[in-house]
Amino acid sequence: MVRLETASLKQKATLWPAGTDSTSSGQKKVTAAVELDVRWEDKEEDALDSRGEVIRIDATAIVKQDIEVGSLMWLGRKRDWSASVGNLREVVSFSKIPTIKGGRFRRVAGLRRFSDTLPPIQT
């Protein structure tokens, strides 16, 4: 049986999970990139952040796993990323909604334009 929560994840995205360290100037670091299957939709809408405040997002990504707010994403394969590509998005909201039976979840990351430059990688 096809799982509706993940059946439409036909695109590839690169995720840099949020790190725990910061640079001397206070910029948050990220950890090594991983490639994900996603359903990415560019659309502007309002959403709630982790504090319950209304924020504006530029895109949403349906994913298979939990993603920490503060992580960075880019629509495309990991091997295709270069600093010249840019167009990074920051995960500013994340929701995990159980199915009616409660056995599976629909996970949606709310994304907002970050920058064209990747912050330092935490080692």
N, C-alpha and C positions, 0 to 999 in steps of 0.2 A: 504494500500500500504506500502511495506517495505521501510524504509528510508535507502538508500545505505550508507549514512555517518555513521550510527551507527549499521547496521545489523551485522557486523562482530565483534562486541565488546563482545567476548565470554569469555575473561579471566578476572581475578580479580587482581587488584593492590592496594597497599596501598599508599596513598599520605599524606605527611606532608607538608602543605602549608608553604611557606616562612613567617617567622615572621618579626616583625619590630624592635625587640630588639636584642642586642648583649650581649655576656658575657663580663666580665672584660678583658678577653684576646683578645676580638675582634671577636670571633666566632659568626656567625649569629645563632639565635635561630629559631626553627620551631614551628608551632602551632599543635594542636591535630590532630591525624591521622583520615583520612576518607577512606572508601573503594570505589573504582571506577570500572566500567566496562571499559575494554580497549582491544585494539588489540596491543599486544606487539611484537616487532620484534627485535631480537638481530642482529645487523649488523653494521659494521664500515663504516662510510661515512663522507664526509665533508658537513658542513651546515653553514649558516650564523647566528651569534649571534645577540642580540638586537642592537648592535652597527654597524652591517653590516660587521663584520670581519669574516673570514673563521675560523671555529673551527672543531675539530674532535669529532664525537659522536659515542657512542658504541651501542645505541639502539634507537628505536622510539616507541612512544605509541600514538595510535589514541584514542582520548577521546571525551566525550560528552560536556565538559564544558571548559571554559578558565582556564589555569593554569599559575601561576606566575613563571617567571624565578627565580631560586634560591630555589624553592621547592624541596623536595626529594621524590623519588618514589621507591617502591620495588615491584617486581612481586610476588604476593601472597595475600592471604586474611589477613585482619587486625588481626584476632584472631590467625593466625599462626606465626605472627612476634615475634621474641625474639632477644635479642642482639647477641645471638650465631649464628643466621642465616646470618646476614651481607648482603653484596652485594647491598648496597644502590646506587641509581643513582640520580644525580642532574639534574634538568631541566635546560639546558643551552640555549635552543632555543624553541620558540613556534610560530606556524603559524596558522592562522585562515583564510581559503580560502572559499569564498562564492561559492555556486552552481551557475549554469548558470542562474537560475531564481532568485537567490539572497535570497531565503527564508530560506535556511539552510546553515550550515558551516561544513567544514571538518577541524577538529582541530588536530594538530600533535605536540607532545612535543618531542624535541630532548634531549636525555639523555646521560650523561657521568658518568663513574664510580666515586663515591664519596668516600666512605670508608665503613668499616664494623661497624662503630660506629655512632649511632644517636646523633646529637647535643642536647643540652638542649631544653626542651619544654617550650615555652612561655606561661605563664598563664595570 
